[in-house]
Amino acid sequence: MNIQACGNVFSSHDEFYKPVSGSRAAFGESVISIYSVTSASFLSVNTDSVVYGNSSVQGNREKFAVITNSDGSVSFKSEATDLYLTVSGPSSSVTASASSIGTEQKFYITNRGDGSYSIWSNKTSTHLNVNPNSSNVLKAQWNDWDGDWQQLYINTIGSTSDKVIGVDLSEALYAQKKGVVFRDQNGNAKDVFDIFYENGYKWLRVRVNIEPDSNDYAMFTDLAYATEVGVIAKELGFKLLVDFHYSNWWADPGNQWTPYSWRTSSITALCTTAYNWTVGAMQTLINAGAEPDMVQIGNEINYGIMWDLGNVGTSTSNWTNVAWLINSGINAVEDAGSDADIMIHTATGGSWSETSSWISNFINAGGQWSDVDAYGVSYYPMWHGSTSDLSYNMAMLDRTYDKDIYVIETAYYWDTNECGYSGSEVPYSQNEQGQYDFLQAVKSAVSSYSDVKGIFYWGAAWAQSNKWLSASGWDNDDASRRSLFDDNGYATKGLTGLID
């Protein structure tokens, strides 16, 4: 998270992705969404009951129940209308107009062997196709299953209850110690950690800065502080994610500065220092009863880690250095006697090209990708595009890499932003309802993908910062507008936006 910083498509036309393997019978009576590459959007059933390929966000209108029939065919039932898809009418248009399964409502799903599928109509003996020249209406008008427009990606919609909902509470303990009173939805003053645990958050994330300069700029998050937070988390029953920033300062795409006492011209020496510090930090956490369940090796490391030796924003030749530095952290976690999962984190939530490029560069430079358990992305609409961009990135990560995936940072405004963001940068109202609606949309955008394990909210307790934040160089307090508590410490409606 940079605290100061204020239509991709698949390769063919109509590809629908199903992230798990299996025959058509394996769909059972699951709920799916269907993504059209022709229109770069999800199929939707509108009020006219015509099925269109023009919906940009997965939601109720984009979900279909798949019922397996006794003859091996399947039927699709729209959750929006409770009607079955039917092939009928002029030009074999597909509508949602039947209330019971019949001949016109039967389809066959063919696995093309590349992760995509073709859907064949039992009624017309043709394949479903999103026709880009007809308002993106879905039609059954092709009889060659191998045509580009007949490649379909089917996203199985999993229950959101199986997703991890976590929260970054790095500031919370310090804020409480400085006098901030947090209140739940009923106005009751409570410990902030209790509020989140009682509301269904299962994971807690805390950052660690190395030898931070002072208490200025929220730089109180040293190892001792993070350990104290970790003990609280474990005692309450949270799973714990520890985020090693490997910097005195904030680590984000624009700041990855090597701690002052670590600075050297030797990459070997820097790797050794990073390794030794990480081993010691892990042992400190373990001995205190705060053993992490997951560890981030760096934070938003789009352009490398521990600059200048690890800066790939100015010299791509430094990718080998980046790989060695990250490998040092990975090895240190294991050598400290920890079974914690390893996460890599980039701020590329809305860009598959940036995400895939980072992973490829890391692997090609000798990065220990096989030892990475999870990949996390930051997603903020003012920097990372639409929820459709996020969904596409998640789909491609899901189908390409066998890793757990997390939206490890996201947040939205309960009050007007202080950086001048407008238009598509703030696609929802900047109020409590808009904050809630945004989080519902993010949850919906990732719920389809089985490898996407969860979402974490960032800056949830960044409230009443006049009581605890010393940052004279900042000209705004934009982060407080994205807190899950208002200026009086009351929980916003957004507190349950990822839970409901």
FENNOR-V629496 format. One line per field, one symbol per residue. ss: DSSP state (A for helix, B for strand, O for the rest). phi: phi as a letter, one per 30 degrees, with the letter a starting at -180 (. if undefined). Layout:
BEGIN
ss->???
phi->???
END
This chain:
BEGIN
ss->OOOOOOOOOOOOOOOOOOOOOOOAAAAOOOBBBBBBOOOOBBBBBOOOOBBBBBBOOOOAAAOBBBBBOOOOOBBBBBOOOOOBBBBOOAAABBBBBBOOOOAAAOBBBBBOOOOOBBBBBOOOOOBBBBOOOOOOBBBBBBOOOOOAAAOBBBBBBOOAAAOBBBBBOOOAAAAAAOOOOOBOOOOOBOOAAAAAAAOOOOBBBBBBOOOOOOOAAAOOOOAAAAAAAAAAAAAAOOBBBBBBOOOOOOOBOOBOBOOAAAOOOOAAAAAAAAAAAAAAAAAAAAAOOOOOOBBBBOOOOOOBOOBOOOBOOOOAAAAAAAAAAAAAAAAAAAAOOOOOBBBBBBOOOOOAAAAAAAAAAAAAOOOOAAAOOBBBBBBOAAAAOOAAAAAAAAAAAAAAOOOBBBBBBBOOOOOOOOOOOOAAAAOOOOOAAAAAAAAAAAAAAAOOOOOBBBBBBOOOOOOOAAAOOOOOOOOOOAAAAAOOBOOOOBBOAAAAOOOO
phi->.ddcdd.dbddbdccbccdcdkdddddhcdcbcbccdechaddbcdddidcccbcdbdaddccbdccdddcjdbbccdddcicddbcaidhhdcbcbccbdbedccbcccddicjcbbccdddchbcdadddcbhhddbcbbccdddedcdbcccddddddccdcbbdcedddddddcjdccbddciddbddddedddcjdcbbcbcbccheeaddhiccdddddddddddeedddjddccccddhadcecaecbbddeedcdaccddddddddddddedddddddddibdddabccjbhcecjahdcdcccdcbdddeddeddddeddeddddddiccedcccbbcbecbddddddddddddddjddddcdcbbcbcbbddbbiddddddddddddddcbcbdbbddbaaadcbedccidahddbdcecadddddddddddeddcddcdddclbcccidcdbhdddbccaddccabedddcdcbddcidddddecdccd
END
